[in-house]
Amino acid sequence: MAKLRLDQTAAWFLAITGALAIFIGGIMALKFIAGEKHKLKRPEELADKMPTDGSAVKTEAESIPEVEQDTEYQRLHRSEWSYEGESGTDHWADLSPEYADCRVGKFQSPIDIVGAAVDKDLRPIKFSYQPTKIKLKNTGNEMMAVIDNAGFITFGNQRFNLIRLNFHLPSEHKVNGVAYDMEFQLLHRSDKGELAVVSIFLEENKESNSLLEQLWTSLPKKKGELGDEVAVNFLDILPSKKDYYAYRGSKTMPPCSEGVQWLVLSNSTKIEAKQIDQFNFIFKYNTRPVQPLHGRTIGKSVLR
């Protein structure tokens, strides 16, 4: 009788254990299926991402904004740098061997424009800008844009195509020790690869410049953000009188490469106080200190 009871107990135990195993296995199978459904895209989801114009699907690299594909932009941001702290201007040369010029270069920018001498050989800069569309980008260190098909300048019988812009607050260059509220720099490159920067001082005024008003409608506030596309013509930001200072210098950001022709307009363009405040809300400041002249001369044009 006792043996019969033990056999019945064992049978019940095996039956319960088997049922429990089947139950647990069923739950695990359901979780697996749910996980796979979560990972896989439904056909209709994939269809939503297919182009409707018959073009190929863009790869990840092709989808990167134009500003990210600019090789100069990538070079500038290969090593992290900033305007203060351990990665600030005093330490740029420590961040990468490519940034050595930031410390040892003898023709660095910006400078304090003092003792400029009239140079009768300096002819008017010919500005041949044309309407284009750009998107401003906040890199975390600057407000910039890569520019294409915006025209060119002619300086010294050489053509330089406009390729890039950026803003600085306060101005990087000074005149007789005095900085302006902001500075707007337009970088140009010749077919030979030579660089020329037209720099425009921005000075607080009750009135504003039409081009700045257009750009300020789409200032990206966070690092990495792109603003909306804006139609501009850079002729609109030039002062009416285009006298300028000329000197040989460098890029004012890492890698601080030298051999750059600077053309700093001596007359400023207007900017409203609220526009300065809006920029200052995004960037506390983004200016490299002025650098020693090391015997360089500064020419001043006298245009009629």
ZIUR-V220427 format. One record per helix or strand of 2 or more residues. SS is the DSSP state (alpha for helix, beta for strand). FROM is the first residue (numbers start at 0). TO is the last residue. If there is no record, write none. Layout:
BEGIN
SS;FROM;TO  SS;FROM;TO
END
This chain:
BEGIN
alpha;1;38  alpha;42;48  alpha;65;68  alpha;70;75  alpha;84;86  alpha;88;94  alpha;96;98  alpha;100;103  beta;111;112  beta;116;117  beta;125;128  beta;131;133  beta;136;137  beta;142;145  beta;150;154  beta;157;168  beta;173;174  beta;177;178  beta;181;188  beta;194;203  alpha;209;215  beta;229;231  alpha;233;236  beta;243;249  beta;257;264  beta;268;270  alpha;272;281  beta;298;299
END
